[in-house]
Amino acid sequence: MTTATAQIGGAGGAVRYGSMARANKRALRWSYFFLTLFVIFFLMPPIYMFITSLKTSAEIGAVTNPWWVYNPTLENYTTLLTQKSFLTFFKNSAIVSVLVVSVTMVVSVLAAFSLARMRFWGSATLATGVFLTYLVPETLLFIPLFKIFATFHDYTGIALINHWWVLIVLYPTLTVPFCTWIMIGYFSSIPKELDEAALIDGASYFQILTKVFIPVALPGIIAAMIFCFTVSWAQFLYPLAFTTSEDQLVLPVGIVTTLIKGDVYNWGQIMTGALLGAAPPLIIYAFLMDYYIAGLTAGATKG
Amino acid sequence: MAQVALRKIVKMFEKTPAVQGIDLDIADREFIVLVGPSGCGKSTTLRMIAGLEEASSGEIYIGDQLVNDVPPKDRDIAMVFQNYALYPHMTVFENMSFGLRLRKFPKPEIKERVDSAARILDITDLLQRQPKQLSGGQRQRVAMGRAIVRNPKVFLFDEPLSNLDAKLRVQMRTEIKKVHQKVTTTTVYVTHDQIEAMTLADRVVVMNHGRIEQIGTPHEVYHNPTTHFVAGFIGSPAMNFLPCQLTENGNGLSVRVSDKLTFPVPQERLARYRPHAGRELLFGLRPEDIIERRGEPEPGRAAFEVQLEVVEPMGMETMVYFVVDGVEVCGRVNPNAARNAGEIMPLVADLNHMHLIDPRTDLVL
């Protein structure tokens, strides 16, 4: 963009054309500057992980340039991917995450629909309560949860601790409140006339939800699903506290507990494991982001 | 096809009354327009007929059935909303057929009904489009189409033209009238626009403060308003109101609106107004009954002269404004006869169309 500054003849105030474009350009340059800083800051760790994952333990320990691989090897990848325990972690993580997403979506979509649309006694208080629940951090929750599990064991004799499937019960305590909150916001933004029209057209409340609300609020639902998947995939504290046997571990905990043997840190494999573990959310983001953004703009129709 | 009846309908929101005891009988195939200022309870009344609001008391009948406890979907009604309320994720065809599909109509019949409604509304080419690809007027047609395909007993319109620009509004108004002539279904139409009410309605229901002020044909509510409110609300520009004194004048009566201006009451009104002689009343006359003077005034017309304050040429007529005792009065004169602002203009008032209002009861005498 080369903007010529046209000088219009005449005494006094000459109009400088193109000054707005110049201001625009300067703003753009600054935003590029900060975006670049941002990208460097956030891409450095994964790049370092990737570089390290291609090194042998010897090279990692050697005093060389840490940002360069002198003898690249895929050994770390082959070791991990052929290791039974690593595949178990992966499988556990996948099952837990998918089930948590499903459970959360069913619960929070239903909850949000009723809180957003059906005015019943205490619905407003309940909606606020849902959000307040989200504000309590898991670091505070896991001890009382432990206590609840112990009491449950005392009464029923069923041990909930040290099973991967117990995480399907635990994670929703984090995901449901937040997803419900997002969905309440989305559902509330749908014009009231839309459900009234559906009501007159002969839809039941459940049909209004499935045939009108869910399709219309799909961008919101996908946003909630992405959030939910990320939380359950990356959750560290709960699985660390509630599961111990190697075959019950999920990926984040599994990597840390099996690849750090005493004070021996197998950095190459740790980095590889972490990188492989980060892949599924990345792929999901990459696919759904387009759809998500497309949905956001399409949802901007009136009525 | 069905008649609709409201019996002593009351709607309270918390402690505030929105509708205060409405009685209304709507005949089969009739086009009824509920009109009134915002907050007069017209939309609430419509929503109670639809079943979207529950009546606090009173009875609603559609056909012969008491429908107070019948959910909207079983009332066999269709409603057109102000903001169209089209399902944004469905095509026009899907929007129009949604109700039929929910009711499990056979596919060929759905197609037939949608096609025929689309033909009536001239939207056959749009059936595969999404609502966001349509203009405001097209969306309005689709919303009407969605109502027509259901072939309901009653059509309900909730200010359907308010979101359209002025020109389109006039077009769609005609369109709605045409559609009603083709699909003669009982219709209840809510609007705050008195011109819409006048042009569309078989009968107009003028509402104010949750009550019905007057029910009548457009001609009746315009020429024979029964209350101060109706007289002032229907008609644009609005009727002129002047405080006056009704005085006995030998055998006749006269209306004294100011020290300088006194109008004689026409012969045929004498009997009607005589019991009120001597009282302070409100004199009402529409702008079109105040016109330029041409020769000698005919019987029932009174000549007078005023100094014009403002002159508004409208093209086919010119509005002249002048002040009588501090009250602005509007007259409607031939553009060729109009004088300029500040000048004196001779006018005549057609007292055959005068109204006298009792300020204590607000009723037209």
Interface residues (C-beta under 8 A of the other chain):
Chain A: P191 E193 L194 E196 A197 A198 L199 I200 D201 G202 A203 Q207 K211 V212 P215 V216 L218 A298 G299 T301 K302 G303
Chain B: A50 G51 L52 P71 P72 K73 I77 A78 M79 F81 Q82 N83 Y84 A85 L86 Y87 P88 H89 F98 G99 L102 R103 P131 K132 R139 R146 R150
